[in-house]
């Protein structure tokens, strides 16, 4: 390799890199546009003479510092709207945290009730005369239902803004994700949607298929969203009777098959089982505790409904989403300025790697 040619090549690359390093610095240091101008007008007096009138007006000239000022304003505007939205988001998160805490209490009570074999619970048949087989336990409360968390979800352009913002991305609108509102993404996103988990069923308000044009999961990735964060299942819930006698020993007949329920806290039937795992309370004490659990679960559900009403009354999501979309416009502008600077940084890095290659040839 001719050394003179190598030197010229290196000088070219180094000169370009040095220029890139100062690309976002003022290009005319010491030359500042005036902040004000003098407007001069000549007035003819009544006696035929003339006089000069001087008025100070705001300048309409700009120096190259205006670029940085405007970029800073764009960033400040985006941050201001993010802070505004974060206050609302954090309030929603607080309500949902309280609601989900009560749902966790419900699951704890359900687990206790199942352990005590509160009714509807497990009863045992000694035999099945129809099939001529030995009997066994049957859970009259199964299968229960998933108690899903209450949450709000954000539709967010993850490359444009938020904790995963990427100023090197080719498209600020990709990926388009649906994420659970949390402390890590509070203030971001361009739309927020409520997603209550049902109190007496598996139901939720936001389904994955809602965002699939075809309505089929296998085509989901080709449709609206890039990713969908599912709701969290807090636990399996079920209901129990609030009538004391229901938790006392009894026989349940279903067709020709009879089932024996040993009552809350009962020990079951020999090797066939069907008894309580928790027999710390038996008889009336166990039955009373089952009624307490049932009433407490109902009370918690009522408290959840009240919290939901307060939460939903605190913010009109339809109106608030208009603010979030305006915020997204500012975030897009900020991403635009950020990506230009990122490309300059990437170009610097690219030049350095080429310089290293030339030096090693």
ABEGO torsion letter per residue (X at the ends): XBAAAAAAAAAAAAAAAAAAAAAABBABBGBBBBABBBBBBBBBBAAGBBBBBBBBBBBABBBAAAAAAAAAAAAAAAAAAAAAAAAAAAAAAAAAAAAAAAAAAAAAAAAAAAAAGBOBBBBBBABBAAAGBBBEBBBAAOAEBBBBBBBBBBBBBAAABEAABBAABABAAOBBBBBBBBAAABGBEABBBBBBBBAABABBABBAAAABAAGBAAAAAABABABBBBBBBAEBBBBBBABAAAABBBBBBBEABBBBBAEBGBAEBEAAEGBBABAABBEAAAAAAAAAAAAAAAAAAAAAAAAAAAAAAABBAAAAAAAAAAAAAAAAAAAAAAAAAAAAAAAAAAAAAAAAAAAAX
